[in-house]
Amino acid sequence: MTTAIRRADRRVSPVFLALVAVMAVSGWAVWSETLAANTGFAVFLFVVSGWVVSLCLHEYAHARTALHSGDISVEAKGYLTLNPLKYTHALLSIVLPVIFVIMGGIGLPGGAVFIERGRIQGRWRHSLISAAGPLTNIVFAAVCTAPFWLNGLDGVPAPFRFALAFLALLQVTAAILNFVPVPGLDGYGVIEPWLSYKLRRQVEPFAPFGLLAVFGLLWVPEINQAFFGLVDTILHGLGVSSLDSYLGQQLFRFWQGEPQLPQSGGVF
C-alpha cells in the first residue's frame, strides 16, 4: 500500500499533461499558421502554456532537489506530480506570473513549494535547493533559443521564431529576478545558509515584501533600463535580437492587433 501511494505521489499530473498538450497544439498552430487569421492568439496560447509549464518545472526542481537532500515530505504534498494546483501559493506561483506576463512581459518569480528545511543537513544542500528553480529557467531559455545559437533558423516560420524569442525573454527575466539576493527570492535562499543566525533573524520579517520591493524598484526608469539592458545582452549572446523578442511580445498581445511580419525567419 505504501509503495502504491508513493508511486501516486510521483505520477505526472493530468493537469500538467494538459498544459503540455496546449503548448504543443498551439505551437503547431503557430508553426503551420493554421490560425493565419489570428496568429497572435495562437502565440498567446503557446507562450502562456509554455510559461506555466516552465513554472511547474521550476517548482519541481526545488522539490526534487529537496527530496534528494532529505526532505521526503515533498512526496506527500504532491510537489513531484508537476501539478500547479498542489502548490502552497497557486495565486503567487501561477496567476500573478501570468498576469505580469500579459501586462509587462516580465517573468515573475513565485515561491510555491514548502520545504521542511529542518530535515536537510548541510549548507550546500540548502543553497542548491534554492538555486535549482532558477537554474531550470536558464535551461528552458537555452532550449528556446537553441535554433538561434545553433544557426538553425532556416525554414522556421517568422511567428514561431518570435514566439520562441519572447518565451526566452520571460525565462531570462525570471532567472535574473529569482537570483536577486533579496529575502523572499531564491537568490537570498542561496546565500542564507552562509549568513549568521543574527543576520537571518534580522532580515526574516522582510521576506514577504522582498518581491514587491524588487518590482517597485523596476518602476524606477534607470533601474528598469539597466535591467532590460542586461536581459537584452544575455539574449544577444544567445543569438536573439531585440527585434525578435519585441515582435514576439507584439504578437502575444493579439488584442492590440497583429504587427507586420516578414514571411520567413531571416536575419535582422
Phi and psi restraints in degrees (value plus and minus 20) as a CYANA .aco file:
   2 THR   PHI     -81.2   -41.2
   2 THR   PSI     -61.5   -21.5
   3 THR   PHI     -83.6   -43.6
   3 THR   PSI     -60.2   -20.2
   4 ALA   PHI     -84.2   -44.2
   4 ALA   PSI     -61.1   -21.1
   5 ILE   PHI     -85.1   -45.1
   5 ILE   PSI     -60.3   -20.3
   6 ARG   PHI     -83.9   -43.9
   6 ARG   PSI     -60.2   -20.2
   7 ARG   PHI     -83.8   -43.8
   7 ARG   PSI     -60.3   -20.3
   8 ALA   PHI     -84.2   -44.2
   8 ALA   PSI     -55.3   -15.3
   9 ASP   PHI     -89.2   -49.2
   9 ASP   PSI     -36.7     3.3
  10 ARG   PHI    -131.2   -91.2
  10 ARG   PSI     -23.0    17.0
  11 ARG   PHI     -91.4   -51.4
  11 ARG   PSI     114.9   154.9
  12 VAL   PHI     -81.9   -41.9
  12 VAL   PSI     110.3   150.3
  13 SER   PHI     -89.5   -49.5
  13 SER   PSI     121.6   161.6
  14 PRO   PHI     -79.2   -39.2
  14 PRO   PSI     -48.3    -8.3
  15 VAL   PHI     -83.7   -43.7
  15 VAL   PSI     -64.5   -24.5
  16 PHE   PHI     -86.7   -46.7
  16 PHE   PSI     -61.5   -21.5
  17 LEU   PHI     -82.0   -42.0
  17 LEU   PSI     -56.4   -16.4
  18 ALA   PHI     -85.2   -45.2
  18 ALA   PSI     -59.3   -19.3
  19 LEU   PHI     -83.2   -43.2
  19 LEU   PSI     -62.4   -22.4
  20 VAL   PHI     -83.7   -43.7
  20 VAL   PSI     -59.4   -19.4
  21 ALA   PHI     -83.8   -43.8
  21 ALA   PSI     -62.6   -22.6
  22 VAL   PHI     -82.0   -42.0
  22 VAL   PSI     -62.2   -22.2
  23 MET   PHI     -82.7   -42.7
  23 MET   PSI     -63.5   -23.5
  24 ALA   PHI     -86.5   -46.5
  24 ALA   PSI     -65.7   -25.7
  25 VAL   PHI     -87.3   -47.3
  25 VAL   PSI     -64.1   -24.1
  26 SER   PHI     -88.4   -48.4
  26 SER   PSI     -55.6   -15.6
  27 GLY   PHI     -83.2   -43.2
  27 GLY   PSI     -60.7   -20.7
  28 TRP   PHI     -83.9   -43.9
  28 TRP   PSI     -59.2   -19.2
  29 ALA   PHI     -84.8   -44.8
  29 ALA   PSI     -58.8   -18.8
  30 VAL   PHI     -87.2   -47.2
  30 VAL   PSI     -64.3   -24.3
  31 TRP   PHI     -83.2   -43.2
  31 TRP   PSI     -68.5   -28.5
  32 SER   PHI    -104.5   -64.5
  32 SER   PSI     -28.3    11.7
  33 GLU   PHI      34.5    74.5
  33 GLU   PSI      19.5    59.5
  34 THR   PHI     -80.7   -40.7
  34 THR   PSI     -57.5   -17.5
  35 LEU   PHI    -119.4   -79.4
  35 LEU   PSI      33.2    73.2
  36 ALA   PHI     -75.0   -35.0
  36 ALA   PSI     -51.3   -11.3
  37 ALA   PHI     -91.3   -51.3
  37 ALA   PSI     -37.8     2.2
  38 ASN   PHI    -169.1  -129.1
  38 ASN   PSI      41.2    81.2
  39 THR   PHI     -80.8   -40.8
  39 THR   PSI     -55.4   -15.4
  40 GLY   PHI     -78.4   -38.4
  40 GLY   PSI     -58.3   -18.3
  41 PHE   PHI     -85.9   -45.9
  41 PHE   PSI     -59.0   -19.0
  42 ALA   PHI     -84.8   -44.8
  42 ALA   PSI     -59.9   -19.9
  43 VAL   PHI     -83.4   -43.4
  43 VAL   PSI     -61.2   -21.2
  44 PHE   PHI     -77.9   -37.9
  44 PHE   PSI     -68.9   -28.9
  45 LEU   PHI     -83.0   -43.0
  45 LEU   PSI     -61.4   -21.4
  46 PHE   PHI     -84.1   -44.1
  46 PHE   PSI     -66.1   -26.1
  47 VAL   PHI     -90.3   -50.3
  47 VAL   PSI     -64.5   -24.5
  48 VAL   PHI     -83.8   -43.8
  48 VAL   PSI     -67.7   -27.7
  49 SER   PHI     -84.3   -44.3
  49 SER   PSI     -60.5   -20.5
  50 GLY   PHI     -84.5   -44.5
  50 GLY   PSI     -57.5   -17.5
  51 TRP   PHI     -85.8   -45.8
  51 TRP   PSI     -63.8   -23.8
  52 VAL   PHI     -87.1   -47.1
  52 VAL   PSI     -58.5   -18.5
  53 VAL   PHI     -78.7   -38.7
  53 VAL   PSI     -63.0   -23.0
  54 SER   PHI     -86.2   -46.2
  54 SER   PSI     -54.5   -14.5
  55 LEU   PHI     -83.7   -43.7
  55 LEU   PSI     -61.7   -21.7
  56 CYS   PHI     -82.7   -42.7
  56 CYS   PSI     -63.3   -23.3
  57 LEU   PHI     -86.3   -46.3
  57 LEU   PSI     -56.0   -16.0
  58 HIS   PHI     -78.9   -38.9
  58 HIS   PSI     -70.5   -30.5
  59 GLU   PHI     -90.0   -50.0
  59 GLU   PSI     -55.1   -15.1
  60 TYR   PHI     -81.8   -41.8
  60 TYR   PSI     -59.7   -19.7
  61 ALA   PHI     -82.4   -42.4
  61 ALA   PSI     -61.7   -21.7
  62 HIS   PHI     -78.0   -38.0
  62 HIS   PSI     -70.5   -30.5
  63 ALA   PHI     -86.7   -46.7
  63 ALA   PSI     -63.1   -23.1
  64 ARG   PHI     -85.1   -45.1
  64 ARG   PSI     -60.3   -20.3
  65 THR   PHI     -85.8   -45.8
  65 THR   PSI     -58.4   -18.4
  66 ALA   PHI     -84.8   -44.8
  66 ALA   PSI     -59.1   -19.1
  67 LEU   PHI     -78.7   -38.7
  67 LEU   PSI     -67.7   -27.7
  68 HIS   PHI     -94.4   -54.4
  68 HIS   PSI     -30.4     9.6
  69 SER   PHI    -116.7   -76.7
  69 SER   PSI     -26.6    13.4
  70 GLY   PHI     107.8   147.8
  70 GLY   PSI     -29.6    10.4
  71 ASP   PHI    -113.3   -73.3
  71 ASP   PSI      70.5   110.5
  72 ILE   PHI     -98.6   -58.6
  72 ILE   PSI     -25.2    14.8
  73 SER   PHI     -89.3   -49.3
  73 SER   PSI     -38.3     1.7
  74 VAL   PHI     -85.1   -45.1
  74 VAL   PSI     -44.4    -4.4
  75 GLU   PHI     -86.0   -46.0
  75 GLU   PSI     -71.8   -31.8
  76 ALA   PHI     -83.4   -43.4
  76 ALA   PSI     -46.9    -6.9
  77 LYS   PHI     -99.0   -59.0
  77 LYS   PSI     -27.7    12.3
  78 GLY   PHI      62.4   102.4
  78 GLY   PSI      -9.0    31.0
  79 TYR   PHI     -88.2   -48.2
  79 TYR   PSI     -41.9    -1.9
  80 LEU   PHI    -107.9   -67.9
  80 LEU   PSI     -17.2    22.8
  81 THR   PHI    -111.7   -71.7
  81 THR   PSI     -26.5    13.5
  82 LEU   PHI      45.5    85.5
  82 LEU   PSI      -1.2    38.8
  83 ASN   PHI    -106.8   -66.8
  83 ASN   PSI      92.8   132.8
  84 PRO   PHI     -83.2   -43.2
  84 PRO   PSI     -41.1    -1.1
  85 LEU   PHI     -93.8   -53.8
  85 LEU   PSI     -30.5     9.5
  86 LYS   PHI    -108.1   -68.1
  86 LYS   PSI     -29.4    10.6
  87 TYR   PHI     -90.0   -50.0
  87 TYR   PSI     130.6   170.6
  88 THR   PHI     -90.5   -50.5
  88 THR   PSI     -46.2    -6.2
  89 HIS   PHI    -151.9  -111.9
  89 HIS   PSI      54.5    94.5
  90 ALA   PHI     -79.9   -39.9
  90 ALA   PSI     -53.5   -13.5
  91 LEU   PHI     -83.3   -43.3
  91 LEU   PSI     -67.6   -27.6
  92 LEU   PHI     -91.1   -51.1
  92 LEU   PSI     -52.0   -12.0
  93 SER   PHI    -112.3   -72.3
  93 SER   PSI     -44.9    -4.9
  94 ILE   PHI    -141.7  -101.7
  94 ILE   PSI     -76.3   -36.3
  95 VAL   PHI     -85.7   -45.7
  95 VAL   PSI     -74.4   -34.4
  96 LEU   PHI     -82.4   -42.4
  96 LEU   PSI     -63.2   -23.2
  97 PRO   PHI     -77.8   -37.8
  97 PRO   PSI     -60.3   -20.3
  98 VAL   PHI     -86.2   -46.2
  98 VAL   PSI     -60.7   -20.7
  99 ILE   PHI     -82.0   -42.0
  99 ILE   PSI     -62.2   -22.2
 100 PHE   PHI     -87.4   -47.4
 100 PHE   PSI     -54.3   -14.3
 101 VAL   PHI     -83.3   -43.3
 101 VAL   PSI     -64.1   -24.1
 102 ILE   PHI     -86.3   -46.3
 102 ILE   PSI     -60.8   -20.8
 103 MET   PHI     -98.6   -58.6
 103 MET   PSI     -65.7   -25.7
 104 GLY   PHI    -151.8  -111.8
 104 GLY   PSI     -20.8    19.2
 105 GLY   PHI      48.0    88.0
 105 GLY   PSI      14.7    54.7
 106 ILE   PHI    -136.5   -96.5
 106 ILE   PSI     114.1   154.1
 107 GLY   PHI    -100.6   -60.6
 107 GLY   PSI      77.5   117.5
 108 LEU   PHI     -94.4   -54.4
 108 LEU   PSI     102.2   142.2
 109 PRO   PHI     -96.3   -56.3
 109 PRO   PSI     119.7   159.7
 110 GLY   PHI    -151.3  -111.3
 110 GLY   PSI     121.4   161.4
 111 GLY   PHI    -120.7   -80.7
 111 GLY   PSI     102.4   142.4
 112 ALA   PHI    -150.2  -110.2
 112 ALA   PSI     -47.5    -7.5
 113 VAL   PHI    -117.7   -77.7
 113 VAL   PSI     115.2   155.2
 114 PHE   PHI    -115.3   -75.3
 114 PHE   PSI      94.6   134.6
 115 ILE   PHI    -119.5   -79.5
 115 ILE   PSI     110.8   150.8
 116 GLU   PHI    -103.3   -63.3
 116 GLU   PSI      69.5   109.5
 117 ARG   PHI     -82.7   -42.7
 117 ARG   PSI     -45.3    -5.3
 118 GLY   PHI     -84.8   -44.8
 118 GLY   PSI     -39.4     0.6
 119 ARG   PHI    -102.2   -62.2
 119 ARG   PSI     -29.9    10.1
 120 ILE   PHI    -129.2   -89.2
 120 ILE   PSI     110.9   150.9
 121 GLN   PHI    -130.4   -90.4
 121 GLN   PSI     117.8   157.8
 122 GLY   PHI      83.3   123.3
 122 GLY   PSI     107.5   147.5
 123 ARG   PHI     -86.0   -46.0
 123 ARG   PSI     -55.8   -15.8
 124 TRP   PHI     -82.3   -42.3
 124 TRP   PSI     -57.6   -17.6
 125 ARG   PHI     -85.9   -45.9
 125 ARG   PSI     -62.5   -22.5
 126 HIS   PHI     -81.5   -41.5
 126 HIS   PSI     -62.8   -22.8
 127 SER   PHI     -85.0   -45.0
 127 SER   PSI     -61.5   -21.5
 128 LEU   PHI     -85.9   -45.9
 128 LEU   PSI     -57.5   -17.5
 129 ILE   PHI     -79.5   -39.5
 129 ILE   PSI     -63.9   -23.9
 130 SER   PHI     -88.8   -48.8
 130 SER   PSI     -56.3   -16.3
 131 ALA   PHI     -96.5   -56.5
 131 ALA   PSI     -42.5    -2.5
 132 ALA   PHI     -79.4   -39.4
 132 ALA   PSI     -57.4   -17.4
 133 GLY   PHI     -84.6   -44.6
 133 GLY   PSI     -79.2   -39.2
 134 PRO   PHI     -84.5   -44.5
 134 PRO   PSI     -46.9    -6.9
 135 LEU   PHI     -83.8   -43.8
 135 LEU   PSI     -52.1   -12.1
 136 THR   PHI     -85.1   -45.1
 136 THR   PSI     -59.6   -19.6
 137 ASN   PHI     -81.6   -41.6
 137 ASN   PSI     -57.3   -17.3
 138 ILE   PHI     -85.0   -45.0
 138 ILE   PSI     -63.1   -23.1
 139 VAL   PHI     -83.8   -43.8
 139 VAL   PSI     -61.9   -21.9
 140 PHE   PHI     -81.9   -41.9
 140 PHE   PSI     -61.3   -21.3
 141 ALA   PHI     -83.7   -43.7
 141 ALA   PSI     -60.4   -20.4
 142 ALA   PHI     -83.3   -43.3
 142 ALA   PSI     -58.3   -18.3
 143 VAL   PHI     -88.0   -48.0
 143 VAL   PSI     -63.9   -23.9
 144 CYS   PHI     -82.6   -42.6
 144 CYS   PSI     -54.6   -14.6
 145 THR   PHI    -114.8   -74.8
 145 THR   PSI     -19.1    20.9
 146 ALA   PHI     -72.4   -32.4
 146 ALA   PSI     -64.0   -24.0
 147 PRO   PHI     -81.0   -41.0
 147 PRO   PSI     -46.4    -6.4
 148 PHE   PHI     -96.7   -56.7
 148 PHE   PSI     -73.6   -33.6
 149 TRP   PHI    -101.8   -61.8
 149 TRP   PSI     -27.4    12.6
 150 LEU   PHI    -120.2   -80.2
 150 LEU   PSI     -13.8    26.2
 151 ASN   PHI      34.4    74.4
 151 ASN   PSI      24.3    64.3
 152 GLY   PHI    -132.0   -92.0
 152 GLY   PSI      14.9    54.9
 153 LEU   PHI    -109.9   -69.9
 153 LEU   PSI     -26.8    13.2
 154 ASP   PHI     -80.6   -40.6
 154 ASP   PSI     104.7   144.7
 155 GLY   PHI      65.3   105.3
 155 GLY   PSI     -24.2    15.8
 156 VAL   PHI    -100.0   -60.0
 156 VAL   PSI     102.5   142.5
 157 PRO   PHI     -78.8   -38.8
 157 PRO   PSI     122.2   162.2
 158 ALA   PHI     -75.2   -35.2
 158 ALA   PSI     -66.8   -26.8
 159 PRO   PHI     -79.0   -39.0
 159 PRO   PSI     -58.8   -18.8
 160 PHE   PHI     -87.8   -47.8
 160 PHE   PSI     -60.0   -20.0
 161 ARG   PHI     -78.9   -38.9
 161 ARG   PSI     -67.7   -27.7
 162 PHE   PHI     -89.0   -49.0
 162 PHE   PSI     -55.0   -15.0
 163 ALA   PHI     -83.9   -43.9
 163 ALA   PSI     -62.8   -22.8
 164 LEU   PHI     -82.2   -42.2
 164 LEU   PSI     -61.1   -21.1
 165 ALA   PHI     -82.7   -42.7
 165 ALA   PSI     -62.6   -22.6
 166 PHE   PHI     -88.8   -48.8
 166 PHE   PSI     -60.1   -20.1
 167 LEU   PHI     -83.0   -43.0
 167 LEU   PSI     -58.3   -18.3
 168 ALA   PHI     -84.7   -44.7
 168 ALA   PSI     -59.7   -19.7
 169 LEU   PHI     -78.6   -38.6
 169 LEU   PSI     -62.4   -22.4
 170 LEU   PHI     -82.4   -42.4
 170 LEU   PSI     -59.4   -19.4
 171 GLN   PHI     -86.2   -46.2
 171 GLN   PSI     -60.3   -20.3
 172 VAL   PHI     -87.1   -47.1
 172 VAL   PSI     -64.0   -24.0
 173 THR   PHI     -83.0   -43.0
 173 THR   PSI     -59.5   -19.5
 174 ALA   PHI     -84.3   -44.3
 174 ALA   PSI     -62.5   -22.5
 175 ALA   PHI     -84.3   -44.3
 175 ALA   PSI     -64.6   -24.6
 176 ILE   PHI     -83.3   -43.3
 176 ILE   PSI     -68.3   -28.3
 177 LEU   PHI     -84.7   -44.7
 177 LEU   PSI     -59.1   -19.1
 178 ASN   PHI     -84.9   -44.9
 178 ASN   PSI     -51.7   -11.7
 179 PHE   PHI    -106.4   -66.4
 179 PHE   PSI     -19.9    20.1
 180 VAL   PHI     -85.3   -45.3
 180 VAL   PSI     106.0   146.0
 181 PRO   PHI     -98.4   -58.4
 181 PRO   PSI      40.9    80.9
 182 VAL   PHI    -134.6   -94.6
 182 VAL   PSI     116.9   156.9
 183 PRO   PHI     -71.0   -31.0
 183 PRO   PSI     113.5   153.5
 184 GLY   PHI      80.9   120.9
 184 GLY   PSI     -35.0     5.0
 185 LEU   PHI    -130.7   -90.7
 185 LEU   PSI     141.6   181.6
 186 ASP   PHI     -82.9   -42.9
 186 ASP   PSI     -51.7   -11.7
 187 GLY   PHI     -79.8   -39.8
 187 GLY   PSI     -58.6   -18.6
 188 TYR   PHI     -89.8   -49.8
 188 TYR   PSI     -56.1   -16.1
 189 GLY   PHI     -82.0   -42.0
 189 GLY   PSI     -49.1    -9.1
 190 VAL   PHI     -88.3   -48.3
 190 VAL   PSI     -61.4   -21.4
 191 ILE   PHI    -113.4   -73.4
 191 ILE   PSI     -36.5     3.5
 192 GLU   PHI     -75.7   -35.7
 192 GLU   PSI     -63.1   -23.1
 193 PRO   PHI     -81.2   -41.2
 193 PRO   PSI     -37.8     2.2
 194 TRP   PHI    -117.8   -77.8
 194 TRP   PSI     -21.1    18.9
 195 LEU   PHI    -110.6   -70.6
 195 LEU   PSI     139.5   179.5
 196 SER   PHI     -89.2   -49.2
 196 SER   PSI     133.4   173.4
 197 TYR   PHI     -78.5   -38.5
 197 TYR   PSI     -59.6   -19.6
 198 LYS   PHI     -82.8   -42.8
 198 LYS   PSI     -64.7   -24.7
 199 LEU   PHI     -86.7   -46.7
 199 LEU   PSI     -58.7   -18.7
 200 ARG   PHI     -82.1   -42.1
 200 ARG   PSI     -61.1   -21.1
 201 ARG   PHI     -86.9   -46.9
 201 ARG   PSI     -53.4   -13.4
 202 GLN   PHI     -90.2   -50.2
 202 GLN   PSI     -57.3   -17.3
 203 VAL   PHI    -111.9   -71.9
 203 VAL   PSI     -32.4     7.6
 204 GLU   PHI     -74.9   -34.9
 204 GLU   PSI     -61.9   -21.9
 205 PRO   PHI     -82.7   -42.7
 205 PRO   PSI     -38.5     1.5
 206 PHE   PHI    -109.9   -69.9
 206 PHE   PSI     -26.6    13.4
 207 ALA   PHI     -75.7   -35.7
 207 ALA   PSI     -63.1   -23.1
 208 PRO   PHI     -84.9   -44.9
 208 PRO   PSI     -36.5     3.5
 209 PHE   PHI    -129.2   -89.2
 209 PHE   PSI     -19.1    20.9
 210 GLY   PHI     -80.7   -40.7
 210 GLY   PSI     -66.8   -26.8
 211 LEU   PHI     -85.0   -45.0
 211 LEU   PSI     -61.0   -21.0
 212 LEU   PHI     -82.8   -42.8
 212 LEU   PSI     -58.3   -18.3
 213 ALA   PHI     -84.8   -44.8
 213 ALA   PSI     -61.4   -21.4
 214 VAL   PHI     -83.5   -43.5
 214 VAL   PSI     -64.6   -24.6
 215 PHE   PHI     -91.3   -51.3
 215 PHE   PSI     -49.6    -9.6
 216 GLY   PHI     -83.5   -43.5
 216 GLY   PSI     -60.8   -20.8
 217 LEU   PHI     -86.3   -46.3
 217 LEU   PSI     -49.0    -9.0
 218 LEU   PHI     -88.1   -48.1
 218 LEU   PSI     -34.7     5.3
 219 TRP   PHI     -99.0   -59.0
 219 TRP   PSI     -35.3     4.7
 220 VAL   PHI     -93.3   -53.3
 220 VAL   PSI     100.4   140.4
 221 PRO   PHI     -71.9   -31.9
 221 PRO   PSI     -63.2   -23.2
 222 GLU   PHI     -85.8   -45.8
 222 GLU   PSI     -61.1   -21.1
 223 ILE   PHI     -90.1   -50.1
 223 ILE   PSI     -61.0   -21.0
 224 ASN   PHI     -80.6   -40.6
 224 ASN   PSI     -63.6   -23.6
 225 GLN   PHI     -84.8   -44.8
 225 GLN   PSI     -61.7   -21.7
 226 ALA   PHI     -86.1   -46.1
 226 ALA   PSI     -60.2   -20.2
 227 PHE   PHI     -82.8   -42.8
 227 PHE   PSI     -72.2   -32.2
 228 PHE   PHI     -92.7   -52.7
 228 PHE   PSI     -42.0    -2.0
 229 GLY   PHI     -85.4   -45.4
 229 GLY   PSI     -60.5   -20.5
 230 LEU   PHI     -85.9   -45.9
 230 LEU   PSI     -61.9   -21.9
 231 VAL   PHI     -79.9   -39.9
 231 VAL   PSI     -66.3   -26.3
 232 ASP   PHI     -82.6   -42.6
 232 ASP   PSI     -59.0   -19.0
 233 THR   PHI     -82.2   -42.2
 233 THR   PSI     -63.7   -23.7
 234 ILE   PHI     -85.1   -45.1
 234 ILE   PSI     -64.9   -24.9
 235 LEU   PHI     -83.9   -43.9
 235 LEU   PSI     -59.4   -19.4
 236 HIS   PHI     -80.7   -40.7
 236 HIS   PSI     -59.2   -19.2
 237 GLY   PHI     -83.1   -43.1
 237 GLY   PSI     -44.4    -4.4
 238 LEU   PHI    -115.9   -75.9
 238 LEU   PSI     -13.5    26.5
 239 GLY   PHI      69.9   109.9
 239 GLY   PSI     -12.6    27.4
 240 VAL   PHI    -120.8   -80.8
 240 VAL   PSI     102.6   142.6
 241 SER   PHI    -103.2   -63.2
 241 SER   PSI     143.6   183.6
 242 SER   PHI     -82.3   -42.3
 242 SER   PSI     -54.4   -14.4
 243 LEU   PHI     -87.4   -47.4
 243 LEU   PSI     -56.6   -16.6
 244 ASP   PHI     -77.2   -37.2
 244 ASP   PSI     -73.7   -33.7
 245 SER   PHI     -89.7   -49.7
 245 SER   PSI     -54.0   -14.0
 246 TYR   PHI     -83.8   -43.8
 246 TYR   PSI     -68.0   -28.0
 247 LEU   PHI     -85.8   -45.8
 247 LEU   PSI     -52.8   -12.8
 248 GLY   PHI     -83.0   -43.0
 248 GLY   PSI     -62.3   -22.3
 249 GLN   PHI     -87.0   -47.0
 249 GLN   PSI     -58.4   -18.4
 250 GLN   PHI     -85.7   -45.7
 250 GLN   PSI     -59.9   -19.9
 251 LEU   PHI     -84.1   -44.1
 251 LEU   PSI     -61.0   -21.0
 252 PHE   PHI     -77.3   -37.3
 252 PHE   PSI     -59.3   -19.3
 253 ARG   PHI    -105.4   -65.4
 253 ARG   PSI      45.6    85.6
 254 PHE   PHI     -82.5   -42.5
 254 PHE   PSI     -44.6    -4.6
 255 TRP   PHI     -90.4   -50.4
 255 TRP   PSI     -32.9     7.1
 256 GLN   PHI    -113.8   -73.8
 256 GLN   PSI     -20.5    19.5
 257 GLY   PHI      75.8   115.8
 257 GLY   PSI     127.4   167.4
 258 GLU   PHI    -107.2   -67.2
 258 GLU   PSI     119.0   159.0
 259 PRO   PHI     -96.3   -56.3
 259 PRO   PSI     143.9   183.9
 260 GLN   PHI     -95.0   -55.0
 260 GLN   PSI     106.8   146.8
 261 LEU   PHI    -139.8   -99.8
 261 LEU   PSI     131.3   171.3
 262 PRO   PHI     -88.5   -48.5
 262 PRO   PSI     140.2   180.2
 263 GLN   PHI    -105.7   -65.7
 263 GLN   PSI     -31.1     8.9
 264 SER   PHI    -164.9  -124.9
 264 SER   PSI     145.1   185.1
 265 GLY   PHI    -100.8   -60.8
 265 GLY   PSI      55.3    95.3
 266 GLY   PHI    -105.7   -65.7
 266 GLY   PSI    -195.4  -155.4
 267 VAL   PHI    -115.1   -75.1
 267 VAL   PSI     116.5   156.5
